Amino acid sequence: MALGLRCFLAHPAFCNSLVALTRPVSEVTLKILRERQNDHRQYMAYPALPVRHFVTKKAKGKGQSQTRVNINAALVEDIINLEEVDEEMKSVMETLKDNFNKTLNIRTSPGSLDHITVVTADGKLALNQIGQISMKSPQLILVNMASFPECTAAAIKAIRESGMNLNPEVEGTLVRVPIPKVTREHREMLVKLAKQNTNKAKDSLRKVRANAMNKLKKSKDKTSEDTIRLIEKQISQMADDAVAELDRHLAMKTKELLG
């Protein structure tokens, strides 16, 4: 009897069945294709999306661990371009960081006016393209509009609406830009602007996420529900990570501005 049991355990069919049973569910997904050819069922194995799950900290009050997924973007590129979504989200973050560096500084410098966009008859132009910017003193920046005098009024308007708390004065084609004193009120005003800009960036992230989800919906008829759910979770994860990064930059900027 023992010999018979050993023969049974060593039989190839039994070994193959045991391997299949012990194989992780995520490695392979079986799909049954019913076809009418000769009244036989055909069984075909399709590899599932390789997804890595990362255990994170337990959710407060729930006592359950949250998991993260990391989908190989190349395997779902026919459904949605996750790398493109990631680049769009990164672009939002870089725009905010650039805005922080250029407009929300305690000390205003000539270079901080370079990015200001002026609406002219020839379209939108950077202020440093139509005016010569220089530092007259630590408390005063001059913008010489002699080369484009017809744009002087537009330049003044752009400087006032730049969000930098600047109130330019004009003398012919020379625009004088007094630099505000670094008071506590001025610091708090800059922090308020930083929060406003961060909220706008979050709105942009929500639009990127919504557009990605809409693209994903178009593939629901030709993609399994499990795959769709995994991709949706991946996109939401990416958006949540981007929001956390925005909040981190805001906290750093707030600390810098308040001193």
Disulfide bonds with the S-S distance in Angstrom:
none
